Amino acid sequence: MEILLTVVITLMFVALLGAGITLVTVYKKVNDLEGMNNHMSSDIEHINRDLLDRIDGWVSSTDRRFDKLLNDLEQIKKIK
């Protein structure tokens, strides 16, 4: 009976030790994933800012072209 009790206690100890090691491993993986998530979020914000700057540049360039075209049309109307 003592041998059976010793075996059961040993198995429970090994199971608890394995669960603790697994818990620490999962905790480290979660921290790594959170770090990757934060890094990806900053990358997405940078890309978003870059795209918005490009769009603003295209809009202002298009505005300048239309303003120049409008001025040219007004000059043509004055000549006629």
PyMOL Python script that loads the backbone (N, CA, C, O; Angstrom):
from pymol import cmd

cmd.read_pdbstr("""\
ATOM      1  N   MET A   1       0.821  -1.188   0.000  1.00  0.00           N
ATOM      2  CA  MET A   1       0.000   0.000   0.000  1.00  0.00           C
ATOM      3  C   MET A   1       0.868   1.257   0.000  1.00  0.00           C
ATOM      4  O   MET A   1       0.548   2.252  -0.650  1.00  0.00           O
ATOM      5  N   GLU A   2       1.970   1.188   0.742  1.00  0.00           N
ATOM      6  CA  GLU A   2       2.869   2.339   0.798  1.00  0.00           C
ATOM      7  C   GLU A   2       3.491   2.600  -0.567  1.00  0.00           C
ATOM      8  O   GLU A   2       3.679   3.748  -0.970  1.00  0.00           O
ATOM      9  N   ILE A   3       3.807   1.523  -1.268  1.00  0.00           N
ATOM     10  CA  ILE A   3       4.422   1.668  -2.593  1.00  0.00           C
ATOM     11  C   ILE A   3       3.425   2.314  -3.546  1.00  0.00           C
ATOM     12  O   ILE A   3       3.796   3.204  -4.311  1.00  0.00           O
ATOM     13  N   LEU A   4       2.190   1.891  -3.515  1.00  0.00           N
ATOM     14  CA  LEU A   4       1.152   2.465  -4.370  1.00  0.00           C
ATOM     15  C   LEU A   4       0.950   3.942  -4.055  1.00  0.00           C
ATOM     16  O   LEU A   4       0.818   4.755  -4.970  1.00  0.00           O
ATOM     17  N   LEU A   5       0.924   4.293  -2.792  1.00  0.00           N
ATOM     18  CA  LEU A   5       0.765   5.685  -2.370  1.00  0.00           C
ATOM     19  C   LEU A   5       1.966   6.524  -2.812  1.00  0.00           C
ATOM     20  O   LEU A   5       1.798   7.659  -3.256  1.00  0.00           O
ATOM     21  N   THR A   6       3.148   5.982  -2.695  1.00  0.00           N
ATOM     22  CA  THR A   6       4.362   6.684  -3.134  1.00  0.00           C
ATOM     23  C   THR A   6       4.344   6.915  -4.640  1.00  0.00           C
ATOM     24  O   THR A   6       4.715   7.990  -5.111  1.00  0.00           O
ATOM     25  N   VAL A   7       3.915   5.909  -5.392  1.00  0.00           N
ATOM     26  CA  VAL A   7       3.838   6.033  -6.858  1.00  0.00           C
ATOM     27  C   VAL A   7       2.809   7.097  -7.233  1.00  0.00           C
ATOM     28  O   VAL A   7       3.078   7.921  -8.107  1.00  0.00           O
ATOM     29  N   VAL A   8       1.658   7.100  -6.606  1.00  0.00           N
ATOM     30  CA  VAL A   8       0.612   8.086  -6.901  1.00  0.00           C
ATOM     31  C   VAL A   8       1.095   9.490  -6.563  1.00  0.00           C
ATOM     32  O   VAL A   8       0.892  10.421  -7.343  1.00  0.00           O
ATOM     33  N   ILE A   9       1.725   9.647  -5.420  1.00  0.00           N
ATOM     34  CA  ILE A   9       2.238  10.974  -5.039  1.00  0.00           C
ATOM     35  C   ILE A   9       3.319  11.428  -6.010  1.00  0.00           C
ATOM     36  O   ILE A   9       3.355  12.597  -6.395  1.00  0.00           O
ATOM     37  N   THR A  10       4.196  10.517  -6.407  1.00  0.00           N
ATOM     38  CA  THR A  10       5.250  10.858  -7.371  1.00  0.00           C
ATOM     39  C   THR A  10       4.643  11.264  -8.707  1.00  0.00           C
ATOM     40  O   THR A  10       5.081  12.244  -9.310  1.00  0.00           O
ATOM     41  N   LEU A  11       3.655  10.535  -9.172  1.00  0.00           N
ATOM     42  CA  LEU A  11       3.003  10.877 -10.440  1.00  0.00           C
ATOM     43  C   LEU A  11       2.295  12.230 -10.350  1.00  0.00           C
ATOM     44  O   LEU A  11       2.326  13.011 -11.301  1.00  0.00           O
ATOM     45  N   MET A  12       1.665  12.504  -9.225  1.00  0.00           N
ATOM     46  CA  MET A  12       1.013  13.806  -9.051  1.00  0.00           C
ATOM     47  C   MET A  12       2.046  14.931  -9.043  1.00  0.00           C
ATOM     48  O   MET A  12       1.818  15.993  -9.621  1.00  0.00           O
ATOM     49  N   PHE A  13       3.175  14.695  -8.390  1.00  0.00           N
ATOM     50  CA  PHE A  13       4.236  15.704  -8.362  1.00  0.00           C
ATOM     51  C   PHE A  13       4.770  15.968  -9.770  1.00  0.00           C
ATOM     52  O   PHE A  13       4.958  17.120 -10.162  1.00  0.00           O
ATOM     53  N   VAL A  14       5.011  14.904 -10.519  1.00  0.00           N
ATOM     54  CA  VAL A  14       5.498  15.048 -11.899  1.00  0.00           C
ATOM     55  C   VAL A  14       4.460  15.773 -12.760  1.00  0.00           C
ATOM     56  O   VAL A  14       4.819  16.615 -13.584  1.00  0.00           O
ATOM     57  N   ALA A  15       3.183  15.453 -12.573  1.00  0.00           N
ATOM     58  CA  ALA A  15       2.121  16.115 -13.337  1.00  0.00           C
ATOM     59  C   ALA A  15       2.056  17.600 -13.002  1.00  0.00           C
ATOM     60  O   ALA A  15       1.913  18.433 -13.897  1.00  0.00           O
ATOM     61  N   LEU A  16       2.159  17.936 -11.722  1.00  0.00           N
ATOM     62  CA  LEU A  16       2.150  19.348 -11.328  1.00  0.00           C
ATOM     63  C   LEU A  16       3.377  20.084 -11.849  1.00  0.00           C
ATOM     64  O   LEU A  16       3.282  21.233 -12.283  1.00  0.00           O
ATOM     65  N   LEU A  17       4.513  19.429 -11.806  1.00  0.00           N
ATOM     66  CA  LEU A  17       5.740  20.041 -12.333  1.00  0.00           C
ATOM     67  C   LEU A  17       5.606  20.274 -13.836  1.00  0.00           C
ATOM     68  O   LEU A  17       5.984  21.334 -14.335  1.00  0.00           O
ATOM     69  N   GLY A  18       5.071  19.293 -14.557  1.00  0.00           N
ATOM     70  CA  GLY A  18       4.857  19.448 -16.005  1.00  0.00           C
ATOM     71  C   GLY A  18       3.878  20.566 -16.303  1.00  0.00           C
ATOM     72  O   GLY A  18       4.081  21.334 -17.243  1.00  0.00           O
ATOM     73  N   ALA A  19       2.812  20.667 -15.511  1.00  0.00           N
ATOM     74  CA  ALA A  19       1.831  21.736 -15.715  1.00  0.00           C
ATOM     75  C   ALA A  19       2.467  23.100 -15.455  1.00  0.00           C
ATOM     76  O   ALA A  19       2.187  24.062 -16.170  1.00  0.00           O
ATOM     77  N   GLY A  20       3.315  23.186 -14.442  1.00  0.00           N
ATOM     78  CA  GLY A  20       4.001  24.452 -14.153  1.00  0.00           C
ATOM     79  C   GLY A  20       4.932  24.858 -15.279  1.00  0.00           C
ATOM     80  O   GLY A  20       4.967  26.023 -15.675  1.00  0.00           O
ATOM     81  N   ILE A  21       5.690  23.894 -15.797  1.00  0.00           N
ATOM     82  CA  ILE A  21       6.601  24.188 -16.915  1.00  0.00           C
ATOM     83  C   ILE A  21       5.808  24.614 -18.146  1.00  0.00           C
ATOM     84  O   ILE A  21       6.191  25.556 -18.839  1.00  0.00           O
ATOM     85  N   THR A  22       4.715  23.929 -18.413  1.00  0.00           N
ATOM     86  CA  THR A  22       3.867  24.296 -19.554  1.00  0.00           C
ATOM     87  C   THR A  22       3.286  25.692 -19.375  1.00  0.00           C
ATOM     88  O   THR A  22       3.197  26.457 -20.335  1.00  0.00           O
ATOM     89  N   LEU A  23       2.893  26.026 -18.158  1.00  0.00           N
ATOM     90  CA  LEU A  23       2.343  27.346 -17.876  1.00  0.00           C
ATOM     91  C   LEU A  23       3.380  28.437 -18.128  1.00  0.00           C
ATOM     92  O   LEU A  23       3.057  29.476 -18.704  1.00  0.00           O
ATOM     93  N   VAL A  24       4.609  28.211 -17.705  1.00  0.00           N
ATOM     94  CA  VAL A  24       5.674  29.191 -17.936  1.00  0.00           C
ATOM     95  C   VAL A  24       5.952  29.330 -19.433  1.00  0.00           C
ATOM     96  O   VAL A  24       6.147  30.441 -19.925  1.00  0.00           O
ATOM     97  N   THR A  25       5.971  28.221 -20.151  1.00  0.00           N
ATOM     98  CA  THR A  25       6.213  28.250 -21.590  1.00  0.00           C
ATOM     99  C   THR A  25       5.111  29.023 -22.315  1.00  0.00           C
ATOM    100  O   THR A  25       5.393  29.839 -23.192  1.00  0.00           O
ATOM    101  N   VAL A  26       3.868  28.762 -21.949  1.00  0.00           N
ATOM    102  CA  VAL A  26       2.739  29.463 -22.575  1.00  0.00           C
ATOM    103  C   VAL A  26       2.812  30.958 -22.257  1.00  0.00           C
ATOM    104  O   VAL A  26       2.533  31.789 -23.121  1.00  0.00           O
ATOM    105  N   TYR A  27       3.185  31.301 -21.024  1.00  0.00           N
ATOM    106  CA  TYR A  27       3.300  32.703 -20.630  1.00  0.00           C
ATOM    107  C   TYR A  27       4.353  33.416 -21.474  1.00  0.00           C
ATOM    108  O   TYR A  27       4.140  34.550 -21.904  1.00  0.00           O
ATOM    109  N   LYS A  28       5.495  32.753 -21.715  1.00  0.00           N
ATOM    110  CA  LYS A  28       6.545  33.353 -22.547  1.00  0.00           C
ATOM    111  C   LYS A  28       6.069  33.530 -23.984  1.00  0.00           C
ATOM    112  O   LYS A  28       6.354  34.551 -24.609  1.00  0.00           O
ATOM    113  N   LYS A  29       5.341  32.541 -24.515  1.00  0.00           N
ATOM    114  CA  LYS A  29       4.829  32.643 -25.884  1.00  0.00           C
ATOM    115  C   LYS A  29       3.819  33.782 -26.005  1.00  0.00           C
ATOM    116  O   LYS A  29       3.813  34.502 -27.003  1.00  0.00           O
ATOM    117  N   VAL A  30       2.977  33.946 -25.003  1.00  0.00           N
ATOM    118  CA  VAL A  30       1.999  35.035 -25.019  1.00  0.00           C
ATOM    119  C   VAL A  30       2.714  36.380 -25.007  1.00  0.00           C
ATOM    120  O   VAL A  30       2.332  37.292 -25.741  1.00  0.00           O
ATOM    121  N   ASN A  31       3.749  36.511 -24.181  1.00  0.00           N
ATOM    122  CA  ASN A  31       4.506  37.760 -24.147  1.00  0.00           C
ATOM    123  C   ASN A  31       5.170  38.035 -25.485  1.00  0.00           C
ATOM    124  O   ASN A  31       5.196  39.180 -25.938  1.00  0.00           O
ATOM    125  N   ASP A  32       5.714  36.989 -26.134  1.00  0.00           N
ATOM    126  CA  ASP A  32       6.317  37.170 -27.454  1.00  0.00           C
ATOM    127  C   ASP A  32       5.277  37.614 -28.472  1.00  0.00           C
ATOM    128  O   ASP A  32       5.542  38.496 -29.289  1.00  0.00           O
ATOM    129  N   LEU A  33       4.094  37.007 -28.427  1.00  0.00           N
ATOM    130  CA  LEU A  33       3.034  37.390 -29.368  1.00  0.00           C
ATOM    131  C   LEU A  33       2.552  38.819 -29.125  1.00  0.00           C
ATOM    132  O   LEU A  33       2.259  39.546 -30.074  1.00  0.00           O
ATOM    133  N   GLU A  34       2.469  39.220 -27.855  1.00  0.00           N
ATOM    134  CA  GLU A  34       2.077  40.599 -27.564  1.00  0.00           C
ATOM    135  C   GLU A  34       3.118  41.572 -28.080  1.00  0.00           C
ATOM    136  O   GLU A  34       2.773  42.636 -28.593  1.00  0.00           O
ATOM    137  N   GLY A  35       4.391  41.218 -27.948  1.00  0.00           N
ATOM    138  CA  GLY A  35       5.455  42.063 -28.478  1.00  0.00           C
ATOM    139  C   GLY A  35       5.367  42.180 -29.986  1.00  0.00           C
ATOM    140  O   GLY A  35       5.535  43.264 -30.545  1.00  0.00           O
ATOM    141  N   MET A  36       5.102  41.049 -30.648  1.00  0.00           N
ATOM    142  CA  MET A  36       4.947  41.085 -32.109  1.00  0.00           C
ATOM    143  C   MET A  36       3.742  41.927 -32.491  1.00  0.00           C
ATOM    144  O   MET A  36       3.789  42.674 -33.469  1.00  0.00           O
ATOM    145  N   ASN A  37       2.652  41.810 -31.719  1.00  0.00           N
ATOM    146  CA  ASN A  37       1.442  42.579 -31.998  1.00  0.00           C
ATOM    147  C   ASN A  37       1.726  44.075 -31.880  1.00  0.00           C
ATOM    148  O   ASN A  37       1.299  44.859 -32.728  1.00  0.00           O
ATOM    149  N   ASN A  38       2.446  44.472 -30.829  1.00  0.00           N
ATOM    150  CA  ASN A  38       2.792  45.886 -30.660  1.00  0.00           C
ATOM    151  C   ASN A  38       3.674  46.368 -31.799  1.00  0.00           C
ATOM    152  O   ASN A  38       3.504  47.480 -32.298  1.00  0.00           O
ATOM    153  N   HIS A  39       4.624  45.521 -32.210  1.00  0.00           N
ATOM    154  CA  HIS A  39       5.514  45.893 -33.316  1.00  0.00           C
ATOM    155  C   HIS A  39       4.727  46.033 -34.613  1.00  0.00           C
ATOM    156  O   HIS A  39       4.951  46.962 -35.389  1.00  0.00           O
ATOM    157  N   MET A  40       3.794  45.094 -34.843  1.00  0.00           N
ATOM    158  CA  MET A  40       2.985  45.160 -36.057  1.00  0.00           C
ATOM    159  C   MET A  40       2.066  46.380 -36.036  1.00  0.00           C
ATOM    160  O   MET A  40       1.834  46.998 -37.075  1.00  0.00           O
ATOM    161  N   SER A  41       1.547  46.728 -34.867  1.00  0.00           N
ATOM    162  CA  SER A  41       0.679  47.901 -34.764  1.00  0.00           C
ATOM    163  C   SER A  41       1.451  49.164 -35.109  1.00  0.00           C
ATOM    164  O   SER A  41       0.927  50.043 -35.794  1.00  0.00           O
ATOM    165  N   SER A  42       2.688  49.265 -34.642  1.00  0.00           N
ATOM    166  CA  SER A  42       3.481  50.453 -34.964  1.00  0.00           C
ATOM    167  C   SER A  42       3.820  50.475 -36.452  1.00  0.00           C
ATOM    168  O   SER A  42       3.850  51.544 -37.061  1.00  0.00           O
ATOM    169  N   ASP A  43       4.079  49.294 -37.052  1.00  0.00           N
ATOM    170  CA  ASP A  43       4.329  49.232 -38.492  1.00  0.00           C
ATOM    171  C   ASP A  43       3.097  49.656 -39.276  1.00  0.00           C
ATOM    172  O   ASP A  43       3.208  50.386 -40.261  1.00  0.00           O
ATOM    173  N   ILE A  44       1.930  49.205 -38.848  1.00  0.00           N
ATOM    174  CA  ILE A  44       0.688  49.562 -39.536  1.00  0.00           C
ATOM    175  C   ILE A  44       0.436  51.062 -39.426  1.00  0.00           C
ATOM    176  O   ILE A  44       0.015  51.691 -40.396  1.00  0.00           O
ATOM    177  N   GLU A  45       0.691  51.644 -38.246  1.00  0.00           N
ATOM    178  CA  GLU A  45       0.517  53.084 -38.083  1.00  0.00           C
ATOM    179  C   GLU A  45       1.470  53.852 -38.995  1.00  0.00           C
ATOM    180  O   GLU A  45       1.088  54.862 -39.585  1.00  0.00           O
ATOM    181  N   HIS A  46       2.713  53.373 -39.111  1.00  0.00           N
ATOM    182  CA  HIS A  46       3.689  54.033 -39.982  1.00  0.00           C
ATOM    183  C   HIS A  46       3.250  53.949 -41.446  1.00  0.00           C
ATOM    184  O   HIS A  46       3.316  54.940 -42.173  1.00  0.00           O
ATOM    185  N   ILE A  47       2.806  52.773 -41.872  1.00  0.00           N
ATOM    186  CA  ILE A  47       2.342  52.603 -43.256  1.00  0.00           C
ATOM    187  C   ILE A  47       1.118  53.473 -43.514  1.00  0.00           C
ATOM    188  O   ILE A  47       1.011  54.100 -44.568  1.00  0.00           O
ATOM    189  N   ASN A  48       0.190  53.513 -42.552  1.00  0.00           N
ATOM    190  CA  ASN A  48      -1.009  54.331 -42.695  1.00  0.00           C
ATOM    191  C   ASN A  48      -0.638  55.810 -42.839  1.00  0.00           C
ATOM    192  O   ASN A  48      -1.173  56.506 -43.701  1.00  0.00           O
ATOM    193  N   ARG A  49       0.281  56.285 -41.988  1.00  0.00           N
ATOM    194  CA  ARG A  49       0.716  57.675 -42.053  1.00  0.00           C
ATOM    195  C   ARG A  49       1.379  57.975 -43.406  1.00  0.00           C
ATOM    196  O   ARG A  49       1.150  59.026 -44.003  1.00  0.00           O
ATOM    197  N   ASP A  50       2.210  57.021 -43.877  1.00  0.00           N
ATOM    198  CA  ASP A  50       2.890  57.197 -45.159  1.00  0.00           C
ATOM    199  C   ASP A  50       1.885  57.273 -46.306  1.00  0.00           C
ATOM    200  O   ASP A  50       2.011  58.119 -47.191  1.00  0.00           O
ATOM    201  N   LEU A  51       0.892  56.390 -46.289  1.00  0.00           N
ATOM    202  CA  LEU A  51      -0.117  56.412 -47.358  1.00  0.00           C
ATOM    203  C   LEU A  51      -0.943  57.696 -47.325  1.00  0.00           C
ATOM    204  O   LEU A  51      -1.252  58.263 -48.373  1.00  0.00           O
ATOM    205  N   LEU A  52      -1.300  58.154 -46.134  1.00  0.00           N
ATOM    206  CA  LEU A  52      -2.058  59.406 -46.042  1.00  0.00           C
ATOM    207  C   LEU A  52      -1.234  60.590 -46.541  1.00  0.00           C
ATOM    208  O   LEU A  52      -1.770  61.488 -47.190  1.00  0.00           O
ATOM    209  N   ASP A  53       0.058  60.599 -46.243  1.00  0.00           N
ATOM    210  CA  ASP A  53       0.925  61.662 -46.759  1.00  0.00           C
ATOM    211  C   ASP A  53       0.999  61.615 -48.277  1.00  0.00           C
ATOM    212  O   ASP A  53       0.969  62.653 -48.938  1.00  0.00           O
ATOM    213  N   ARG A  54       1.097  60.405 -48.832  1.00  0.00           N
ATOM    214  CA  ARG A  54       1.136  60.285 -50.301  1.00  0.00           C
ATOM    215  C   ARG A  54      -0.166  60.783 -50.921  1.00  0.00           C
ATOM    216  O   ARG A  54      -0.145  61.500 -51.922  1.00  0.00           O
ATOM    217  N   ILE A  55      -1.301  60.403 -50.328  1.00  0.00           N
ATOM    218  CA  ILE A  55      -2.600  60.836 -50.853  1.00  0.00           C
ATOM    219  C   ILE A  55      -2.711  62.357 -50.779  1.00  0.00           C
ATOM    220  O   ILE A  55      -3.178  62.997 -51.722  1.00  0.00           O
ATOM    221  N   ASP A  56      -2.280  62.933 -49.655  1.00  0.00           N
ATOM    222  CA  ASP A  56      -2.302  64.395 -49.537  1.00  0.00           C
ATOM    223  C   ASP A  56      -1.436  65.044 -50.608  1.00  0.00           C
ATOM    224  O   ASP A  56      -1.803  66.081 -51.162  1.00  0.00           O
ATOM    225  N   GLY A  57      -0.293  64.441 -50.900  1.00  0.00           N
ATOM    226  CA  GLY A  57       0.580  64.957 -51.955  1.00  0.00           C
ATOM    227  C   GLY A  57      -0.086  64.885 -53.320  1.00  0.00           C
ATOM    228  O   GLY A  57       0.005  65.828 -54.107  1.00  0.00           O
ATOM    229  N   TRP A  58      -0.750  63.778 -53.604  1.00  0.00           N
ATOM    230  CA  TRP A  58      -1.435  63.636 -54.885  1.00  0.00           C
ATOM    231  C   TRP A  58      -2.573  64.642 -55.011  1.00  0.00           C
ATOM    232  O   TRP A  58      -2.777  65.221 -56.078  1.00  0.00           O
ATOM    233  N   VAL A  59      -3.308  64.850 -53.932  1.00  0.00           N
ATOM    234  CA  VAL A  59      -4.431  65.786 -53.964  1.00  0.00           C
ATOM    235  C   VAL A  59      -3.923  67.203 -54.185  1.00  0.00           C
ATOM    236  O   VAL A  59      -4.482  67.940 -54.997  1.00  0.00           O
ATOM    237  N   SER A  60      -2.869  67.595 -53.472  1.00  0.00           N
ATOM    238  CA  SER A  60      -2.363  68.960 -53.640  1.00  0.00           C
ATOM    239  C   SER A  60      -1.775  69.142 -55.031  1.00  0.00           C
ATOM    240  O   SER A  60      -1.910  70.213 -55.622  1.00  0.00           O
ATOM    241  N   SER A  61      -1.123  68.108 -55.564  1.00  0.00           N
ATOM    242  CA  SER A  61      -0.586  68.185 -56.918  1.00  0.00           C
ATOM    243  C   SER A  61      -1.715  68.336 -57.937  1.00  0.00           C
ATOM    244  O   SER A  61      -1.625  69.140 -58.865  1.00  0.00           O
ATOM    245  N   THR A  62      -2.772  67.559 -57.752  1.00  0.00           N
ATOM    246  CA  THR A  62      -3.920  67.649 -58.652  1.00  0.00           C
ATOM    247  C   THR A  62      -4.589  69.023 -58.541  1.00  0.00           C
ATOM    248  O   THR A  62      -5.005  69.598 -59.547  1.00  0.00           O
ATOM    249  N   ASP A  63      -4.690  69.541 -57.323  1.00  0.00           N
ATOM    250  CA  ASP A  63      -5.260  70.879 -57.134  1.00  0.00           C
ATOM    251  C   ASP A  63      -4.444  71.933 -57.878  1.00  0.00           C
ATOM    252  O   ASP A  63      -5.004  72.814 -58.531  1.00  0.00           O
ATOM    253  N   ARG A  64      -3.124  71.838 -57.775  1.00  0.00           N
ATOM    254  CA  ARG A  64      -2.273  72.803 -58.486  1.00  0.00           C
ATOM    255  C   ARG A  64      -2.463  72.703 -59.989  1.00  0.00           C
ATOM    256  O   ARG A  64      -2.509  73.721 -60.678  1.00  0.00           O
ATOM    257  N   ARG A  65      -2.575  71.482 -60.504  1.00  0.00           N
ATOM    258  CA  ARG A  65      -2.764  71.306 -61.952  1.00  0.00           C
ATOM    259  C   ARG A  65      -4.096  71.894 -62.405  1.00  0.00           C
ATOM    260  O   ARG A  65      -4.170  72.557 -63.439  1.00  0.00           O
ATOM    261  N   PHE A  66      -5.146  71.648 -61.625  1.00  0.00           N
ATOM    262  CA  PHE A  66      -6.453  72.198 -61.991  1.00  0.00           C
ATOM    263  C   PHE A  66      -6.461  73.725 -61.879  1.00  0.00           C
ATOM    264  O   PHE A  66      -7.078  74.408 -62.696  1.00  0.00           O
ATOM    265  N   ASP A  67      -5.774  74.255 -60.863  1.00  0.00           N
ATOM    266  CA  ASP A  67      -5.675  75.716 -60.746  1.00  0.00           C
ATOM    267  C   ASP A  67      -4.947  76.300 -61.941  1.00  0.00           C
ATOM    268  O   ASP A  67      -5.365  77.328 -62.474  1.00  0.00           O
ATOM    269  N   LYS A  68      -3.865  75.664 -62.374  1.00  0.00           N
ATOM    270  CA  LYS A  68      -3.124  76.141 -63.543  1.00  0.00           C
ATOM    271  C   LYS A  68      -3.997  76.057 -64.788  1.00  0.00           C
ATOM    272  O   LYS A  68      -4.001  76.977 -65.607  1.00  0.00           O
ATOM    273  N   LEU A  69      -4.736  74.958 -64.937  1.00  0.00           N
ATOM    274  CA  LEU A  69      -5.623  74.797 -66.082  1.00  0.00           C
ATOM    275  C   LEU A  69      -6.707  75.870 -66.068  1.00  0.00           C
ATOM    276  O   LEU A  69      -7.026  76.434 -67.115  1.00  0.00           O
ATOM    277  N   LEU A  70      -7.271  76.157 -64.912  1.00  0.00           N
ATOM    278  CA  LEU A  70      -8.301  77.190 -64.797  1.00  0.00           C
ATOM    279  C   LEU A  70      -7.738  78.560 -65.151  1.00  0.00           C
ATOM    280  O   LEU A  70      -8.394  79.336 -65.845  1.00  0.00           O
ATOM    281  N   ASN A  71      -6.542  78.863 -64.688  1.00  0.00           N
ATOM    282  CA  ASN A  71      -5.907  80.137 -65.043  1.00  0.00           C
ATOM    283  C   ASN A  71      -5.647  80.232 -66.539  1.00  0.00           C
ATOM    284  O   ASN A  71      -5.862  81.281 -67.145  1.00  0.00           O
ATOM    285  N   ASP A  72      -5.183  79.131 -67.136  1.00  0.00           N
ATOM    286  CA  ASP A  72      -4.951  79.129 -68.588  1.00  0.00           C
ATOM    287  C   ASP A  72      -6.258  79.344 -69.348  1.00  0.00           C
ATOM    288  O   ASP A  72      -6.281  80.071 -70.340  1.00  0.00           O
ATOM    289  N   LEU A  73      -7.357  78.713 -68.888  1.00  0.00           N
ATOM    290  CA  LEU A  73      -8.644  78.898 -69.557  1.00  0.00           C
ATOM    291  C   LEU A  73      -9.139  80.340 -69.423  1.00  0.00           C
ATOM    292  O   LEU A  73      -9.705  80.897 -70.364  1.00  0.00           O
ATOM    293  N   GLU A  74      -8.922  80.940 -68.249  1.00  0.00           N
ATOM    294  CA  GLU A  74      -9.328  82.338 -68.063  1.00  0.00           C
ATOM    295  C   GLU A  74      -8.515  83.266 -68.947  1.00  0.00           C
ATOM    296  O   GLU A  74      -9.051  84.245 -69.466  1.00  0.00           O
ATOM    297  N   GLN A  75      -7.218  82.976 -69.133  1.00  0.00           N
ATOM    298  CA  GLN A  75      -6.395  83.798 -70.021  1.00  0.00           C
ATOM    299  C   GLN A  75      -6.844  83.656 -71.466  1.00  0.00           C
ATOM    300  O   GLN A  75      -6.834  84.631 -72.217  1.00  0.00           O
ATOM    301  N   ILE A  76      -7.242  82.432 -71.868  1.00  0.00           N
ATOM    302  CA  ILE A  76      -7.734  82.219 -73.224  1.00  0.00           C
ATOM    303  C   ILE A  76      -9.032  82.989 -73.442  1.00  0.00           C
ATOM    304  O   ILE A  76      -9.235  83.563 -74.512  1.00  0.00           O
ATOM    305  N   LYS A  77      -9.923  83.010 -72.434  1.00  0.00           N
ATOM    306  CA  LYS A  77     -11.170  83.743 -72.545  1.00  0.00           C
ATOM    307  C   LYS A  77     -10.914  85.248 -72.673  1.00  0.00           C
ATOM    308  O   LYS A  77     -11.622  85.943 -73.403  1.00  0.00           O
ATOM    309  N   LYS A  78      -9.899  85.744 -71.960  1.00  0.00           N
ATOM    310  CA  LYS A  78      -9.570  87.174 -72.036  1.00  0.00           C
ATOM    311  C   LYS A  78      -9.027  87.546 -73.415  1.00  0.00           C
ATOM    312  O   LYS A  78      -9.281  88.644 -73.912  1.00  0.00           O
ATOM    313  N   ILE A  79      -8.285  86.635 -74.025  1.00  0.00           N
ATOM    314  CA  ILE A  79      -7.716  86.900 -75.356  1.00  0.00           C
ATOM    315  C   ILE A  79      -8.814  86.956 -76.404  1.00  0.00           C
ATOM    316  O   ILE A  79      -8.734  87.774 -77.321  1.00  0.00           O
ATOM    317  N   LYS A  80      -9.822  86.129 -76.303  1.00  0.00           N
ATOM    318  CA  LYS A  80     -10.902  86.095 -77.288  1.00  0.00           C
ATOM    319  C   LYS A  80     -11.722  87.294 -77.077  1.00  0.00           C
ATOM    320  O   LYS A  80     -12.706  87.503 -77.787  1.00  0.00           O
TER     321      LYS A  80
END
""", "prot")
cmd.dss("prot")
cmd.show_as("cartoon", "prot")
cmd.util.cbc("prot")
cmd.orient("prot")
